Amino acid sequence: NGGIIDDTVICKHADHLYIVSNAACADKDLNHIRTKMGEFQKKGGLVDLKVIDDRALLALQGPLAAEILQKLCDKDLTDFKFMTSRFLHIKTIESHVSRSGYTGEDGFEISVPVLSSQRLAKLILGYPSVHFAGLGARDSLRLEAGLCLYGHDLDDSTTPVEAGLAWTIGKRRRVEGGFLGADRILAQLKDGVTRRRVGLIVEGAPARENSEIYNSSDELIGKLTSGGPSPTLNKNIAMAYVKSGYHKSGTLLKVKVRNKLQDAKVVKMPFVPSKYHK
């Protein structure tokens, strides 16, 4: 139906693909991959799957991330580009590192054997500029960066076109079709969608997931999928899906928070400019 099974990260190495899934989606991702892999094998394709479940993932994020990692690393990182990955040794710890993250900042996601994770964390935290950050901090950063959270802003019923992620559908796919959900997605690319993901600035109290959105005629036209305070902007921000036609920047809407309608305005995302290394 064109919905999103997961927003995985897929890294291409010399002789294999390294796939990072959302933990909550791991089972359905594996079922999907195994099904498609079986179809490929029946046609004579040579492919195998190894589930890596003895690793821990640490995310080192922020403007000093590369400087800190370089001090611990066995290789020069100056040619390490955004959204690429490589195998490195960090003070002898065998690591799979991608220059990516979920904060809108430059940074790295570092996968290491579970037994090495505490040692790596202590090595990184040995630098005064590095501090622990929990999921709440991460969530406010990803929201400021306009990044979707699976199970909230993305799910099996939401298409990439509705989510404003049509850039993930390459030119060849658009021409040839034939991919999962192609009929619905290609039709949406051609004819448009009935709802769209937007960014909102919300006046008053912070608006949270499932808050209802109304137009000036008090017609229900959408719902919030993520929301909360932005520490950087000192404003309340949110992402939502609204009826097509109400998605343009500057559109004034109302959001229901604790049974009270609060003013909101559609704005472009990201809310805070991203600082990815490019």
Secondary structure, DSSP 8 states (H G I E B T S, - for coil): ----S---EEEE-SS-EEEE--GGGHHHHHHHHHHHHHHHHHTT---------SEEEEEEESTTHHHHHHHHBSS--TT--TT-EEEEEETTEEEEEES--SSSSSEEEEEEEGGGHHHHHHHHHTSTT-----HHHHHHHHHHTT---BTTTB-TT--TTTTT-GGGS-HHHHHH--STTHHHHHHHHHH--SEEEEEEEE-SS---TT-EEE-TT--EEEEEEEEEEETTTTEEEEEEEEETTS-STT-EEEEEETTEEEEEEEE-S-SS------
